[in-house]
């Protein structure tokens, strides 16, 4: 190999190493932010968000039924669908967690 080719390969390797170092630092920051709260707190936050969507949907529905002119039917329907989709997602996550728990409990030691 010629000297310019070696220099080009070396500079390319150095730039890749620098990029890998910055990616590793980003990964450590992400792990630190997730690691602080943990899985249980993230699960609790998700359940709270689902509950907030349901409560907002119910409040908007009651306002529409009461005849509030500031609440449109399409807004009520969209909020109800958001709450429904969020609830279904929560049910699916719960089902997956139960299945994973059962699989772990059935493992042989």
Rosetta constraint file for C-alpha pairs under 8 A:
AtomPair CA 1 CA 5 HARMONIC 6.34 0.50
AtomPair CA 1 CA 6 HARMONIC 6.56 0.50
AtomPair CA 2 CA 6 HARMONIC 6.28 0.50
AtomPair CA 3 CA 7 HARMONIC 6.11 0.50
AtomPair CA 4 CA 8 HARMONIC 6.03 0.50
AtomPair CA 5 CA 9 HARMONIC 6.12 0.50
AtomPair CA 6 CA 10 HARMONIC 6.01 0.50
AtomPair CA 7 CA 11 HARMONIC 6.06 0.50
AtomPair CA 8 CA 12 HARMONIC 6.08 0.50
AtomPair CA 9 CA 13 HARMONIC 6.13 0.50
AtomPair CA 10 CA 14 HARMONIC 6.16 0.50
AtomPair CA 11 CA 15 HARMONIC 6.15 0.50
AtomPair CA 12 CA 16 HARMONIC 6.20 0.50
AtomPair CA 13 CA 17 HARMONIC 6.11 0.50
AtomPair CA 14 CA 18 HARMONIC 6.15 0.50
AtomPair CA 15 CA 19 HARMONIC 6.11 0.50
AtomPair CA 16 CA 20 HARMONIC 6.02 0.50
AtomPair CA 17 CA 21 HARMONIC 6.11 0.50
AtomPair CA 18 CA 22 HARMONIC 6.33 0.50
AtomPair CA 19 CA 23 HARMONIC 6.15 0.50
AtomPair CA 20 CA 24 HARMONIC 6.04 0.50
AtomPair CA 21 CA 25 HARMONIC 6.25 0.50
AtomPair CA 22 CA 26 HARMONIC 6.27 0.50
AtomPair CA 23 CA 27 HARMONIC 6.17 0.50
AtomPair CA 24 CA 28 HARMONIC 6.16 0.50
AtomPair CA 25 CA 29 HARMONIC 6.25 0.50
AtomPair CA 26 CA 30 HARMONIC 6.24 0.50
AtomPair CA 27 CA 31 HARMONIC 6.07 0.50
AtomPair CA 28 CA 32 HARMONIC 5.99 0.50
AtomPair CA 29 CA 33 HARMONIC 6.21 0.50
AtomPair CA 30 CA 34 HARMONIC 6.20 0.50
AtomPair CA 31 CA 35 HARMONIC 5.62 0.50
AtomPair CA 32 CA 36 HARMONIC 6.11 0.50
AtomPair CA 33 CA 37 HARMONIC 7.22 0.50
AtomPair CA 34 CA 38 HARMONIC 6.07 0.50
AtomPair CA 37 CA 41 HARMONIC 5.61 0.50
AtomPair CA 37 CA 42 HARMONIC 6.84 0.50
AtomPair CA 38 CA 42 HARMONIC 6.48 0.50
AtomPair CA 39 CA 43 HARMONIC 6.09 0.50
AtomPair CA 40 CA 44 HARMONIC 6.15 0.50
AtomPair CA 41 CA 45 HARMONIC 6.07 0.50
AtomPair CA 42 CA 46 HARMONIC 6.17 0.50
AtomPair CA 43 CA 47 HARMONIC 6.30 0.50
AtomPair CA 44 CA 48 HARMONIC 6.22 0.50
AtomPair CA 45 CA 49 HARMONIC 6.20 0.50
AtomPair CA 46 CA 50 HARMONIC 6.25 0.50
AtomPair CA 47 CA 51 HARMONIC 6.20 0.50
AtomPair CA 47 CA 90 HARMONIC 7.33 0.50
AtomPair CA 48 CA 52 HARMONIC 6.12 0.50
AtomPair CA 49 CA 53 HARMONIC 6.23 0.50
AtomPair CA 50 CA 54 HARMONIC 6.33 0.50
AtomPair CA 50 CA 83 HARMONIC 6.75 0.50
AtomPair CA 50 CA 86 HARMONIC 5.77 0.50
AtomPair CA 50 CA 87 HARMONIC 6.25 0.50
AtomPair CA 50 CA 90 HARMONIC 7.68 0.50
AtomPair CA 51 CA 55 HARMONIC 6.16 0.50
AtomPair CA 52 CA 56 HARMONIC 6.06 0.50
AtomPair CA 53 CA 57 HARMONIC 6.08 0.50
AtomPair CA 53 CA 79 HARMONIC 7.50 0.50
AtomPair CA 53 CA 82 HARMONIC 7.17 0.50
AtomPair CA 53 CA 83 HARMONIC 5.18 0.50
AtomPair CA 53 CA 86 HARMONIC 7.85 0.50
AtomPair CA 54 CA 58 HARMONIC 6.15 0.50
AtomPair CA 54 CA 80 HARMONIC 7.45 0.50
AtomPair CA 54 CA 83 HARMONIC 5.08 0.50
AtomPair CA 54 CA 84 HARMONIC 7.87 0.50
AtomPair CA 55 CA 59 HARMONIC 6.10 0.50
AtomPair CA 56 CA 60 HARMONIC 6.14 0.50
AtomPair CA 56 CA 79 HARMONIC 7.52 0.50
AtomPair CA 57 CA 61 HARMONIC 6.12 0.50
AtomPair CA 57 CA 76 HARMONIC 6.75 0.50
AtomPair CA 57 CA 79 HARMONIC 5.17 0.50
AtomPair CA 57 CA 80 HARMONIC 5.31 0.50
AtomPair CA 57 CA 83 HARMONIC 6.76 0.50
AtomPair CA 58 CA 62 HARMONIC 6.16 0.50
AtomPair CA 58 CA 80 HARMONIC 7.79 0.50
AtomPair CA 59 CA 63 HARMONIC 6.17 0.50
AtomPair CA 60 CA 64 HARMONIC 6.16 0.50
AtomPair CA 60 CA 71 HARMONIC 7.08 0.50
AtomPair CA 60 CA 76 HARMONIC 5.95 0.50
AtomPair CA 60 CA 79 HARMONIC 7.97 0.50
AtomPair CA 61 CA 65 HARMONIC 6.15 0.50
AtomPair CA 61 CA 76 HARMONIC 5.81 0.50
AtomPair CA 62 CA 66 HARMONIC 6.05 0.50
AtomPair CA 63 CA 67 HARMONIC 6.46 0.50
AtomPair CA 63 CA 68 HARMONIC 5.50 0.50
AtomPair CA 63 CA 71 HARMONIC 6.91 0.50
AtomPair CA 64 CA 68 HARMONIC 5.46 0.50
AtomPair CA 64 CA 69 HARMONIC 7.70 0.50
AtomPair CA 64 CA 71 HARMONIC 5.67 0.50
AtomPair CA 64 CA 72 HARMONIC 7.09 0.50
AtomPair CA 64 CA 73 HARMONIC 7.16 0.50
AtomPair CA 64 CA 76 HARMONIC 7.50 0.50
AtomPair CA 71 CA 75 HARMONIC 6.94 0.50
AtomPair CA 71 CA 76 HARMONIC 7.40 0.50
AtomPair CA 72 CA 76 HARMONIC 6.56 0.50
AtomPair CA 73 CA 77 HARMONIC 6.23 0.50
AtomPair CA 74 CA 78 HARMONIC 6.10 0.50
AtomPair CA 75 CA 79 HARMONIC 6.14 0.50
AtomPair CA 76 CA 80 HARMONIC 6.12 0.50
AtomPair CA 77 CA 81 HARMONIC 6.18 0.50
AtomPair CA 78 CA 82 HARMONIC 6.18 0.50
AtomPair CA 79 CA 83 HARMONIC 6.21 0.50
AtomPair CA 80 CA 84 HARMONIC 6.11 0.50
AtomPair CA 81 CA 85 HARMONIC 6.05 0.50
AtomPair CA 82 CA 86 HARMONIC 6.10 0.50
AtomPair CA 83 CA 87 HARMONIC 6.07 0.50
AtomPair CA 84 CA 88 HARMONIC 6.19 0.50
AtomPair CA 85 CA 89 HARMONIC 6.14 0.50
AtomPair CA 86 CA 90 HARMONIC 6.23 0.50
AtomPair CA 87 CA 91 HARMONIC 6.26 0.50
AtomPair CA 88 CA 92 HARMONIC 6.22 0.50
AtomPair CA 89 CA 93 HARMONIC 6.18 0.50
AtomPair CA 90 CA 94 HARMONIC 6.15 0.50
AtomPair CA 91 CA 95 HARMONIC 6.16 0.50
AtomPair CA 92 CA 96 HARMONIC 6.19 0.50
AtomPair CA 93 CA 97 HARMONIC 6.14 0.50
AtomPair CA 94 CA 98 HARMONIC 6.18 0.50
AtomPair CA 95 CA 99 HARMONIC 6.18 0.50
AtomPair CA 96 CA 100 HARMONIC 6.08 0.50
AtomPair CA 97 CA 101 HARMONIC 6.06 0.50
AtomPair CA 98 CA 102 HARMONIC 6.17 0.50
AtomPair CA 99 CA 103 HARMONIC 6.15 0.50
AtomPair CA 100 CA 104 HARMONIC 6.17 0.50
AtomPair CA 101 CA 105 HARMONIC 6.15 0.50
AtomPair CA 102 CA 106 HARMONIC 6.17 0.50
AtomPair CA 103 CA 107 HARMONIC 6.47 0.50
